Amino acid sequence: MNAEAGQKDGLLRKLQEAEKEGEAAATEAAALRDALSHLTQQASSPDSAALRQHQEVLSSQLEKFQVTAHVLQNLMQQHHRQKVQWTPLPEQQDVLLQKLTDSEEGSSQLLKRVHELEKNMKNLVTEVELEKGKVQSSVEQRRSLEANLAYLQNQLHSKQAENQQQAMQMQVGILLLFL
């Protein structure tokens, strides 16, 4: 009976650990969503760095969660095998099997959700990088247009000054003709 209590405590600790890691991953996913929303509006380097940081934290949380879920699944399977060998009362066996099934379903659903979030995150990162490229291209085009405008304005001012000088020379020439 003492070994059984120890196993239950171990399983309970692992379940709590998996729950905490799942919550941490969900929190990071929400933070990532907020960062991406902000990033798509402004597309600046600090936002891009924040996005990468959130991506790394989320990946780390995902790895921790996967390891914990795998360990938990192994412990539960081992516990289940021991319980089957022990042959508990039918009601207890049904309850344990239901808990095992529920836990496995919950773990697989969480893992599926994390994979979906990771895929969405990668797609959003790609979109943000494309937008950054477009913004950079627009900035370069604007600089080129401004340089061309400045050049043309200088040319215009030079031609205007030249025209004024020629007009003055013509007026002087006309005056000299009449004198």
Contacts in CASP RR format, 6 or more apart in sequence:
PFRMAT RR
TARGET T0000
AUTHOR 0000-0000-0000
METHOD contacts of the structure
MODEL  1
MNAEAGQKDGLLRKLQEAEKEGEAAATEAAALRDALSHLTQQASSPDSAA
LRQHQEVLSSQLEKFQVTAHVLQNLMQQHHRQKVQWTPLPEQQDVLLQKL
TDSEEGSSQLLKRVHELEKNMKNLVTEVELEKGKVQSSVEQRRSLEANLA
YLQNQLHSKQAENQQQAMQMQVGILLLFL
7 79 0 8 1.000
7 82 0 8 1.000
10 75 0 8 1.000
11 72 0 8 1.000
11 75 0 8 1.000
11 76 0 8 1.000
11 79 0 8 1.000
14 68 0 8 1.000
14 71 0 8 1.000
14 72 0 8 1.000
14 75 0 8 1.000
15 72 0 8 1.000
15 103 0 8 1.000
17 68 0 8 1.000
17 72 0 8 1.000
18 65 0 8 1.000
18 68 0 8 1.000
18 69 0 8 1.000
18 72 0 8 1.000
18 107 0 8 1.000
21 61 0 8 1.000
21 64 0 8 1.000
21 65 0 8 1.000
21 68 0 8 1.000
22 61 0 8 1.000
22 65 0 8 1.000
22 110 0 8 1.000
22 114 0 8 1.000
24 61 0 8 1.000
24 64 0 8 1.000
24 65 0 8 1.000
25 58 0 8 1.000
25 61 0 8 1.000
25 62 0 8 1.000
25 65 0 8 1.000
25 110 0 8 1.000
25 114 0 8 1.000
25 117 0 8 1.000
28 54 0 8 1.000
28 57 0 8 1.000
28 58 0 8 1.000
28 61 0 8 1.000
29 58 0 8 1.000
29 114 0 8 1.000
29 117 0 8 1.000
29 121 0 8 1.000
31 54 0 8 1.000
32 51 0 8 1.000
32 54 0 8 1.000
32 55 0 8 1.000
32 58 0 8 1.000
32 117 0 8 1.000
32 121 0 8 1.000
35 47 0 8 1.000
35 50 0 8 1.000
35 51 0 8 1.000
35 54 0 8 1.000
36 51 0 8 1.000
36 121 0 8 1.000
36 124 0 8 1.000
36 128 0 8 1.000
38 47 0 8 1.000
39 47 0 8 1.000
39 48 0 8 1.000
39 50 0 8 1.000
39 51 0 8 1.000
39 128 0 8 1.000
40 124 0 8 1.000
40 127 0 8 1.000
40 128 0 8 1.000
40 131 0 8 1.000
43 128 0 8 1.000
43 131 0 8 1.000
43 132 0 8 1.000
43 135 0 8 1.000
48 128 0 8 1.000
48 129 0 8 1.000
48 132 0 8 1.000
51 125 0 8 1.000
51 128 0 8 1.000
52 125 0 8 1.000
55 121 0 8 1.000
55 125 0 8 1.000
58 117 0 8 1.000
58 118 0 8 1.000
58 121 0 8 1.000
59 118 0 8 1.000
62 114 0 8 1.000
62 118 0 8 1.000
65 110 0 8 1.000
65 111 0 8 1.000
65 114 0 8 1.000
66 111 0 8 1.000
69 107 0 8 1.000
69 110 0 8 1.000
69 111 0 8 1.000
72 103 0 8 1.000
72 107 0 8 1.000
73 104 0 8 1.000
73 107 0 8 1.000
76 100 0 8 1.000
76 103 0 8 1.000
76 104 0 8 1.000
80 96 0 8 1.000
80 97 0 8 1.000
80 100 0 8 1.000
83 93 0 8 1.000
83 96 0 8 1.000
84 93 0 8 1.000
87 93 0 8 1.000
88 96 0 8 1.000
END
